[in-house]
């Protein structure tokens, strides 16, 4: 076995490992939509921000339900 074959084989193994991880993550996000959606909703609504930030950054909050679903779906494609 020469070194180029070993390097090629190791690259294939890394690629397959990353693909398997991505498959598990996508499967989890599809089958457990609500818990992941709640996370996206809270992050975009900024309703769980620390108190020391005050009201100065609340103008950035996105509270539209359609946008929460849209960003959840777009985040995984």
C-alpha positions in Angstrom: 0.0 0.0 0.0 1.4 3.3 -1.0 0.9 6.5 0.9 -1.4 8.1 -1.6 -3.8 5.2 -1.3 -3.8 5.5 2.5 -4.5 9.3 2.3 -7.3 8.7 -0.2 -8.8 6.1 2.1 -8.6 8.4 5.1 -10.3 11.2 3.2 -13.1 8.8 2.3 -13.5 7.8 5.9 -13.7 11.4 7.1 -16.2 12.2 4.4 -18.4 9.2 5.4 -18.2 10.2 9.0 -19.3 13.7 8.4 -22.1 12.5 6.2 -23.3 10.1 8.9 -23.3 12.9 11.5 -25.2 15.2 9.1 -27.8 12.4 8.5 -28.3 11.9 12.3 -28.7 15.6 12.8 -31.2 16.0 10.0 -33.1 13.0 11.2 -33.3 14.5 14.7 -34.4 17.9 13.4 -37.2 16.4 11.2 -38.5 13.9 13.8 -38.4 16.4 16.8 -39.6 19.5 15.1 -41.3 21.1 18.1 -38.4 21.2 20.5 -36.0 22.6 17.9 -38.6 25.1 16.7 -39.0 26.3 20.3 -35.3 27.0 20.4 -35.4 29.0 17.1 -38.5 30.9 18.3 -36.9 32.0 21.6 -33.7 33.0 19.9 -35.5 35.1 17.2 -38.0 36.6 19.7 -35.2 37.5 22.1 -37.5 36.8 25.0 -34.9 35.0 27.0 -32.1 37.6 26.8 -30.2 38.6 29.9 -31.7 41.6 31.8 -28.4 43.6 31.7 -28.9 44.1 28.0 -32.0 46.2 28.6 -34.4 47.4 25.9 -31.7 48.7 23.6 -31.5 45.7 21.4 -35.1 44.6 21.3 -35.7 46.3 18.0 -33.9 43.3 16.4 -36.4 40.8 17.7 -38.4 38.9 15.1 -41.8 37.9 16.6 -43.6 36.8 13.5 -44.6 33.1 13.6 -44.2 32.7 9.8 -40.6 34.0 10.0 -39.8 31.5 12.8 -41.0 28.6 10.7 -39.3 30.0 7.6 -36.0 30.4 9.3 -36.2 27.0 11.0 -36.7 25.4 7.6 -34.1 27.5 5.8 -31.5 26.8 8.5 -31.3 23.1 7.4 -31.1 23.5 3.6 
